[in-house]
Amino acid sequence: MAEKDKKEAKGQPNAVVRFYKETAGELRKVSWPTREEAWKLTMIVLVVLVLMAAFLGGIDYIGGLGLDFLLGV
């Protein structure tokens, strides 16, 4: 029985090789952004990052002031 399984599997690539072949095939189908699109999207991410950091920093600062007031520090 084991010999039969080996013969059937012999014609097929192993799982790792099949994974990389399928991955390469899928990557060929991807619609990659142009350099200009990538730059604009990167700038959007950075702007949102800075705004969220400022917002969360402000909330943290106000919360710290409130806690100091409550504790009488």
N, CA, C and O atoms as a GROMACS GRO file, in nm:
protein
  292
    1MET      N    1   0.082  -0.120   0.000
    1MET     CA    2   0.000   0.000   0.000
    1MET      C    3   0.087   0.126   0.000
    1MET      O    4   0.053   0.223  -0.067
    2ALA      N    5   0.196   0.125   0.073
    2ALA     CA    6   0.284   0.241   0.080
    2ALA      C    7   0.350   0.268  -0.055
    2ALA      O    8   0.373   0.383  -0.091
    3GLU      N    9   0.380   0.162  -0.130
    3GLU     CA   10   0.442   0.179  -0.261
    3GLU      C   11   0.347   0.248  -0.358
    3GLU      O   12   0.389   0.327  -0.442
    4LYS      N   13   0.220   0.217  -0.346
    4LYS     CA   14   0.119   0.278  -0.432
    4LYS      C   15   0.112   0.429  -0.405
    4LYS      O   16   0.103   0.509  -0.498
    5ASP      N   17   0.114   0.468  -0.276
    5ASP     CA   18   0.110   0.610  -0.240
    5ASP      C   19   0.233   0.684  -0.293
    5ASP      O   20   0.222   0.798  -0.338
    6LYS      N   21   0.348   0.620  -0.287
    6LYS     CA   22   0.471   0.682  -0.336
    6LYS      C   23   0.465   0.704  -0.486
    6LYS      O   24   0.510   0.806  -0.537
    7LYS      N   25   0.408   0.606  -0.557
    7LYS     CA   26   0.397   0.618  -0.703
    7LYS      C   27   0.302   0.730  -0.741
    7LYS      O   28   0.327   0.804  -0.836
    8GLU      N   29   0.190   0.744  -0.667
    8GLU     CA   30   0.094   0.850  -0.697
    8GLU      C   31   0.153   0.987  -0.666
    8GLU      O   32   0.131   1.082  -0.742
    9ALA      N   33   0.227   0.998  -0.559
    9ALA     CA   34   0.284   1.127  -0.518
    9ALA      C   35   0.405   1.164  -0.602
    9ALA      O   36   0.443   1.281  -0.607
   10LYS      N   37   0.465   1.067  -0.670
   10LYS     CA   38   0.587   1.093  -0.745
   10LYS      C   39   0.565   1.193  -0.858
   10LYS      O   40   0.655   1.272  -0.888
   11GLY      N   41   0.450   1.193  -0.921
   11GLY     CA   42   0.423   1.281  -1.032
   11GLY      C   43   0.387   1.423  -0.989
   11GLY      O   44   0.385   1.514  -1.073
   12GLN      N   45   0.360   1.444  -0.862
   12GLN     CA   46   0.319   1.575  -0.813
   12GLN      C   47   0.433   1.638  -0.733
   12GLN      O   48   0.505   1.567  -0.662
   13PRO      N   49   0.451   1.771  -0.742
   13PRO     CA   50   0.554   1.836  -0.660
   13PRO      C   51   0.512   1.833  -0.513
   13PRO      O   52   0.393   1.822  -0.481
   14ASN      N   53   0.611   1.842  -0.426
   14ASN     CA   54   0.575   1.840  -0.284
   14ASN      C   55   0.503   1.969  -0.246
   14ASN      O   56   0.492   2.062  -0.326
   15ALA      N   57   0.454   1.974  -0.123
   15ALA     CA   58   0.368   2.084  -0.080
   15ALA      C   59   0.439   2.218  -0.084
   15ALA      O   60   0.378   2.320  -0.118
   16VAL      N   61   0.567   2.221  -0.050
   16VAL     CA   62   0.641   2.347  -0.047
   16VAL      C   63   0.658   2.403  -0.187
   16VAL      O   64   0.635   2.522  -0.210
   17VAL      N   65   0.695   2.319  -0.280
   17VAL     CA   66   0.713   2.363  -0.419
   17VAL      C   67   0.581   2.410  -0.476
   17VAL      O   68   0.574   2.512  -0.544
   18ARG      N   69   0.474   2.335  -0.449
   18ARG     CA   70   0.341   2.373  -0.499
   18ARG      C   71   0.298   2.507  -0.440
   18ARG      O   72   0.240   2.591  -0.509
   19PHE      N   73   0.327   2.528  -0.310
   19PHE     CA   74   0.292   2.654  -0.245
   19PHE      C   75   0.360   2.772  -0.315
   19PHE      O   76   0.294   2.871  -0.346
   20TYR      N   77   0.491   2.761  -0.341
   20TYR     CA   78   0.562   2.871  -0.405
   20TYR      C   79   0.517   2.894  -0.549
   20TYR      O   80   0.511   3.008  -0.594
   21LYS      N   81   0.486   2.789  -0.620
   21LYS     CA   82   0.436   2.806  -0.757
   21LYS      C   83   0.300   2.875  -0.758
   21LYS      O   84   0.276   2.964  -0.840
   22GLU      N   85   0.213   2.835  -0.667
   22GLU     CA   86   0.080   2.898  -0.659
   22GLU      C   87   0.092   3.044  -0.614
   22GLU      O   88   0.020   3.130  -0.663
   23THR      N   89   0.183   3.070  -0.522
   23THR     CA   90   0.204   3.207  -0.475
   23THR      C   91   0.254   3.295  -0.588
   23THR      O   92   0.206   3.407  -0.605
   24ALA      N   93   0.349   3.246  -0.666
   24ALA     CA   94   0.401   3.323  -0.778
   24ALA      C   95   0.290   3.350  -0.880
   24ALA      O   96   0.281   3.459  -0.936
   25GLY      N   97   0.205   3.251  -0.902
   25GLY     CA   98   0.093   3.269  -0.995
   25GLY      C   99  -0.004   3.376  -0.947
   25GLY      O  100  -0.054   3.455  -1.026
   26GLU      N  101  -0.031   3.378  -0.817
   26GLU     CA  102  -0.122   3.478  -0.762
   26GLU      C  103  -0.060   3.617  -0.767
   26GLU      O  104  -0.130   3.715  -0.792
   27LEU      N  105   0.070   3.627  -0.743
   27LEU     CA  106   0.136   3.758  -0.746
   27LEU      C  107   0.137   3.817  -0.888
   27LEU      O  108   0.142   3.939  -0.904
   28ARG      N  109   0.133   3.733  -0.988
   28ARG     CA  110   0.125   3.784  -1.125
   28ARG      C  111  -0.010   3.849  -1.153
   28ARG      O  112  -0.020   3.934  -1.242
   29LYS      N  113  -0.113   3.810  -1.078
   29LYS     CA  114  -0.247   3.863  -1.098
   29LYS      C  115  -0.270   3.996  -1.025
   29LYS      O  116  -0.369   4.064  -1.049
   30VAL      N  117  -0.179   4.031  -0.936
   30VAL     CA  118  -0.197   4.150  -0.852
   30VAL      C  119  -0.187   4.276  -0.936
   30VAL      O  120  -0.101   4.287  -1.023
   31SER      N  121  -0.275   4.372  -0.908
   31SER     CA  122  -0.268   4.502  -0.973
   31SER      C  123  -0.185   4.594  -0.884
   31SER      O  124  -0.236   4.650  -0.787
   32TRP      N  125  -0.057   4.609  -0.917
   32TRP     CA  126   0.034   4.687  -0.834
   32TRP      C  127   0.011   4.836  -0.857
   32TRP      O  128  -0.014   4.878  -0.970
   33PRO      N  129   0.020   4.918  -0.750
   33PRO     CA  130   0.001   5.063  -0.767
   33PRO      C  131   0.121   5.124  -0.838
   33PRO      O  132   0.233   5.072  -0.834
   34THR      N  133   0.095   5.236  -0.904
   34THR     CA  134   0.206   5.308  -0.967
   34THR      C  135   0.286   5.377  -0.857
   34THR      O  136   0.243   5.381  -0.742
   35ARG      N  137   0.402   5.430  -0.893
   35ARG     CA  138   0.486   5.499  -0.795
   35ARG      C  139   0.411   5.619  -0.736
   35ARG      O  140   0.419   5.644  -0.615
   36GLU      N  141   0.338   5.691  -0.820
   36GLU     CA  142   0.263   5.808  -0.774
   36GLU      C  143   0.152   5.767  -0.677
   36GLU      O  144   0.133   5.831  -0.574
   37GLU      N  145   0.079   5.661  -0.710
   37GLU     CA  146  -0.027   5.612  -0.620
   37GLU      C  147   0.031   5.567  -0.486
   37GLU      O  148  -0.025   5.596  -0.381
   38ALA      N  149   0.143   5.495  -0.492
   38ALA     CA  150   0.206   5.448  -0.369
   38ALA      C  151   0.251   5.565  -0.283
   38ALA      O  152   0.235   5.562  -0.160
   39TRP      N  153   0.306   5.670  -0.345
   39TRP     CA  154   0.351   5.787  -0.270
   39TRP      C  155   0.232   5.858  -0.204
   39TRP      O  156   0.240   5.895  -0.087
   40LYS      N  157   0.122   5.875  -0.278
   40LYS     CA  158   0.004   5.941  -0.221
   40LYS      C  159  -0.054   5.860  -0.105
   40LYS      O  160  -0.090   5.917  -0.002
   41LEU      N  161  -0.063   5.730  -0.121
   41LEU     CA  162  -0.116   5.645  -0.015
   41LEU      C  163  -0.025   5.647   0.108
   41LEU      O  164  -0.073   5.643   0.221
   42THR      N  165   0.105   5.652   0.086
   42THR     CA  166   0.200   5.660   0.197
   42THR      C  167   0.181   5.791   0.273
   42THR      O  168   0.185   5.792   0.396
   43MET      N  169   0.162   5.899   0.201
   43MET     CA  170   0.141   6.029   0.266
   43MET      C  171   0.011   6.028   0.348
   43MET      O  172   0.006   6.084   0.458
   44ILE      N  173  -0.093   5.966   0.295
   44ILE     CA  174  -0.219   5.957   0.369
   44ILE      C  175  -0.198   5.880   0.499
   44ILE      O  176  -0.246   5.922   0.604
   45VAL      N  177  -0.126   5.769   0.492
   45VAL     CA  178  -0.100   5.689   0.611
   45VAL      C  179  -0.021   5.771   0.713
   45VAL      O  180  -0.053   5.767   0.832
   46LEU      N  181   0.080   5.844   0.669
   46LEU     CA  182   0.162   5.923   0.761
   46LEU      C  183   0.080   6.036   0.825
   46LEU      O  184   0.096   6.063   0.944
   47VAL      N  185  -0.005   6.101   0.748
   47VAL     CA  186  -0.088   6.209   0.803
   47VAL      C  187  -0.185   6.153   0.908
   47VAL      O  188  -0.200   6.212   1.015
   48VAL      N  189  -0.249   6.041   0.877
   48VAL     CA  190  -0.340   5.980   0.972
   48VAL      C  191  -0.265   5.935   1.097
   48VAL      O  192  -0.316   5.948   1.208
   49LEU      N  193  -0.146   5.884   1.080
   49LEU     CA  194  -0.063   5.842   1.193
   49LEU      C  195  -0.032   5.959   1.286
   49LEU      O  196  -0.045   5.947   1.407
   50VAL      N  197   0.009   6.072   1.228
   50VAL     CA  198   0.042   6.189   1.309
   50VAL      C  199  -0.083   6.242   1.379
   50VAL      O  200  -0.078   6.276   1.498
   51LEU      N  201  -0.195   6.250   1.308
   51LEU     CA  202  -0.318   6.299   1.369
   51LEU      C  203  -0.365   6.209   1.483
   51LEU      O  204  -0.406   6.258   1.588
   52MET      N  205  -0.359   6.079   1.464
   52MET     CA  206  -0.401   5.987   1.569
   52MET      C  207  -0.306   5.994   1.688
   52MET      O  208  -0.351   5.985   1.802
   53ALA      N  209  -0.177   6.008   1.664
   53ALA     CA  210  -0.081   6.020   1.773
   53ALA      C  211  -0.108   6.146   1.854
   53ALA      O  212  -0.104   6.144   1.977
   54ALA      N  213  -0.136   6.257   1.786
   54ALA     CA  214  -0.167   6.382   1.855
   54ALA      C  215  -0.297   6.368   1.935
   54ALA      O  216  -0.305   6.411   2.050
   55PHE      N  217  -0.398   6.308   1.874
   55PHE     CA  218  -0.526   6.289   1.942
   55PHE      C  219  -0.509   6.203   2.067
   55PHE      O  220  -0.555   6.240   2.175
   56LEU      N  221  -0.444   6.088   2.052
   56LEU     CA  222  -0.426   5.998   2.167
   56LEU      C  223  -0.334   6.061   2.272
   56LEU      O  224  -0.355   6.042   2.392
   57GLY      N  225  -0.234   6.135   2.228
   57GLY     CA  226  -0.147   6.206   2.323
   57GLY      C  227  -0.226   6.309   2.402
   57GLY      O  228  -0.206   6.324   2.522
   58GLY      N  229  -0.315   6.381   2.335
   58GLY     CA  230  -0.399   6.480   2.402
   58GLY      C  231  -0.493   6.415   2.502
   58GLY      O  232  -0.509   6.465   2.614
   59ILE      N  233  -0.555   6.305   2.462
   59ILE     CA  234  -0.644   6.232   2.553
   59ILE      C  235  -0.565   6.184   2.676
   59ILE      O  236  -0.614   6.193   2.788
   60ASP      N  237  -0.445   6.133   2.653
   60ASP     CA  238  -0.361   6.085   2.763
   60ASP      C  239  -0.324   6.200   2.857
   60ASP      O  240  -0.328   6.185   2.979
   61TYR      N  241  -0.288   6.313   2.800
   61TYR     CA  242  -0.250   6.429   2.881
   61TYR      C  243  -0.368   6.478   2.965
   61TYR      O  244  -0.353   6.503   3.084
   62ILE      N  245  -0.484   6.490   2.902
   62ILE     CA  246  -0.604   6.536   2.974
   62ILE      C  247  -0.642   6.434   3.083
   62ILE      O  248  -0.679   6.472   3.195
   63GLY      N  249  -0.634   6.307   3.050
   63GLY     CA  250  -0.662   6.204   3.150
   63GLY      C  251  -0.565   6.209   3.266
   63GLY      O  252  -0.605   6.189   3.381
   64GLY      N  253  -0.438   6.236   3.238
   64GLY     CA  254  -0.339   6.249   3.344
   64GLY      C  255  -0.369   6.368   3.434
   64GLY      O  256  -0.357   6.358   3.556
   65LEU      N  257  -0.408   6.480   3.373
   65LEU     CA  258  -0.444   6.598   3.453
   65LEU      C  259  -0.565   6.568   3.541
   65LEU      O  260  -0.567   6.605   3.659
   66GLY      N  261  -0.664   6.501   3.485
   66GLY     CA  262  -0.783   6.465   3.563
   66GLY      C  263  -0.749   6.372   3.678
   66GLY      O  264  -0.802   6.387   3.788
   67LEU      N  265  -0.662   6.275   3.654
   67LEU     CA  266  -0.622   6.182   3.758
   67LEU      C  267  -0.543   6.253   3.867
   67LEU      O  268  -0.562   6.227   3.985
   68ASP      N  269  -0.454   6.344   3.826
   68ASP     CA  270  -0.378   6.423   3.924
   68ASP      C  271  -0.472   6.506   4.010
   68ASP      O  272  -0.453   6.518   4.131
   69PHE      N  273  -0.574   6.563   3.947
   69PHE     CA  274  -0.672   6.643   4.022
   69PHE      C  275  -0.748   6.557   4.122
   69PHE      O  276  -0.766   6.597   4.237
   70LEU      N  277  -0.792   6.438   4.078
   70LEU     CA  278  -0.867   6.348   4.167
   70LEU      C  279  -0.783   6.298   4.283
   70LEU      O  280  -0.834   6.280   4.393
   71LEU      N  281  -0.655   6.274   4.259
   71LEU     CA  282  -0.567   6.220   4.364
   71LEU      C  283  -0.507   6.331   4.449
   71LEU      O  284  -0.446   6.304   4.553
   72GLY      N  285  -0.525   6.456   4.407
   72GLY     CA  286  -0.472   6.570   4.482
   72GLY      C  287  -0.322   6.583   4.473
   72GLY      O  288  -0.258   6.630   4.567
   73VAL      N  289  -0.264   6.543   4.361
   73VAL     CA  290  -0.118   6.553   4.343
   73VAL      C  291  -0.080   6.688   4.289
   73VAL      O  292   0.039   6.715   4.267
   0.00000   0.00000   0.00000
